[in-house]
Amino acid sequence: MEYRFSDKVLTLQPSAIRELFKLMVGDGIIALSGGNPAKEAFPVKEIAEIAKDILEREPVEALQYSISEGYTPLREQIAAYAKEKFGIRRREDAVLITSGAQQANDMAVKIFCNEGDAVACDEVCFIGSLSAFKSNNVEIVGVKTDDKGMIPEKLEQALENHPNIRVIYLIPNFQNPTGVTMPLERRHQIYEIARAHKVMIIEDDPYGQLRFRGEDVPSIKSFDTEGIVCYSGSFSKVVAPGLRAGYMIADKKIVDRGTLLKQFTDVHTNILAQMIVYEYYKRYDIEEHIRKISRFYGEKCHYMCELLKKTLPPEIKCIEPDGGMFVWCTDVTGKLDIDAFVKKLAEEYKVAVISGDVFMPAGGKSHSFRLNFTVPEKDEIKKALRRLGRRWHKRS
């Protein structure tokens, strides 16, 4: 039978990240292409004990349908934690539990954008969010960035040139893919521009707690007096991604709309996973767990960046982040055909990295590639970067 798919489905393209998982499991491949937490970061024993206790004490609550807003104790716990840790304390805000932060981001666009409206984002931006936004048939407008993130003057220009922009999407902490952290002054500038133009901000913060150098920067949501910021948080990087537990903190009117979307899509986020997260934060020292993960990632990041300095020539500029999971490398000469480089690196040198081109909202060439340091062991990083160096010197 010949199926007649909807226009919306026909426009969808495979996730570049998901497709790259095929390279990551190839024979002999060293993968620097992922965005996963390290297996050492998973509190396996603790989660097993918690799950056992829940299923013995509260099996019906854990296995029955639940409310769409999310497990009430977890929502209350998140609100208290966000107030203490992130300074998010606006009285009119509420918490909605989502199936990962990506669902929170997608819902925010659904809530505020009609088909044909636009979302402004960094000129290189997380492909998962871009794909989710595009599935809603909205236009993606890339905004010029520098080493401090989105440039306020360029955002102003974008808003003037694209009056259909309804939402600004940002990853202010350790941005994916560049690793850049937006300083406080610029966060205030972006917020004031959004407020003046009456557009919403999605503040996506999946990596913010994984800081291994420098001081924390206040979230944009922490000084949101107007209720124009939807803050997306996740337990994927600090507990376990397979639980698919995240959350949105936004004005209650927005959360009410998000709750309706949950009712009409997946009913509610996995309740057992929500209960596990709640109990983990209740029983264990989450701050010590996060510090331990961050130290571990910081050591691997520094190791990778020191090797990159020795392996690659000066025309390849690599950004060493203060946290997160990624190192962004760019050929400043603009001569590197990144797709050909990455393809040959995988096929002949058995090293998988991600072409920066997949992160370009409007297409075009980035002359960049992204490396992940959280998953590979140090000896794998060393082997991979040696091969990367050989590939560079034979790139012609």
Number of C-alpha atoms within 10 A of each C-alpha: 3 4 5 7 9 8 9 11 10 10 11 14 10 8 14 15 16 11 10 16 14 10 20 20 12 15 8 11 18 23 26 24 24 23 19 15 22 18 12 11 20 18 14 13 8 15 18 11 12 19 20 13 14 17 14 11 11 12 14 11 15 20 12 9 13 16 14 21 23 23 22 17 13 21 21 14 15 22 19 15 14 16 14 11 11 19 16 23 18 18 9 12 18 21 24 28 33 30 20 23 25 22 22 27 24 20 24 27 25 18 13 14 21 14 12 13 19 24 27 23 26 26 20 23 23 20 19 15 18 22 18 19 22 21 17 20 19 22 21 22 20 21 24 17 17 11 13 15 25 24 18 20 14 14 23 16 11 17 22 12 10 16 11 18 24 22 23 24 22 24 26 28 29 26 27 25 25 28 25 27 21 22 16 16 9 17 22 16 14 22 22 14 16 21 18 9 15 14 19 22 26 26 23 24 19 25 23 22 21 23 23 21 12 8 8 16 15 17 21 24 26 16 17 19 13 12 19 20 27 25 25 28 26 26 19 20 22 22 23 22 16 10 19 19 25 23 26 32 26 27 20 16 13 21 24 16 15 25 22 13 17 23 14 11 9 12 17 22 26 21 22 20 20 25 21 25 20 20 19 19 16 12 10 11 10 14 12 10 15 18 16 15 23 23 16 16 24 23 14 21 27 15 15 20 17 12 15 20 13 12 17 19 13 11 12 20 17 21 16 18 24 21 26 31 31 26 25 22 22 20 19 13 10 14 8 19 16 21 19 11 20 20 17 16 21 19 13 11 19 21 28 30 25 25 23 24 19 22 27 19 23 14 12 11 17 21 21 24 25 24 25 26 29 27 22 19 12 16 8 16 24 17 12 23 20 18 17 24 16 15 18 17 10 9 13 8
